[in-house]
Amino acid sequence: MPLPLPPLPPVQARCLERSKASGRTDDSAETVSRRARTFKNQSMPVIDEVSTRGLLTKVDGAGDVDAVFAKCSEAIAPLAK
């Protein structure tokens, strides 16, 4: 019998729950963990570089969709000028 997996971080746990709700039987804990590793290894270096250049604006994604949209809109408003 395989060893049990350690608990998933909250964002990965949400992804796994969402996959169950949507009927995606191919989304297992292993798949979600692999996607998170791929994101960390391939995307985070880009984010780090953009941040180093002073071009990164972080937006708190907590809250409902309208609140997060408002925060994003505020963050990019200076770029529209």
Long-range contacts (C-beta under 8 A, 24 or more apart in sequence): 5-29, 5-30, 5-33, 8-32, 8-33, 9-36, 11-36, 12-36
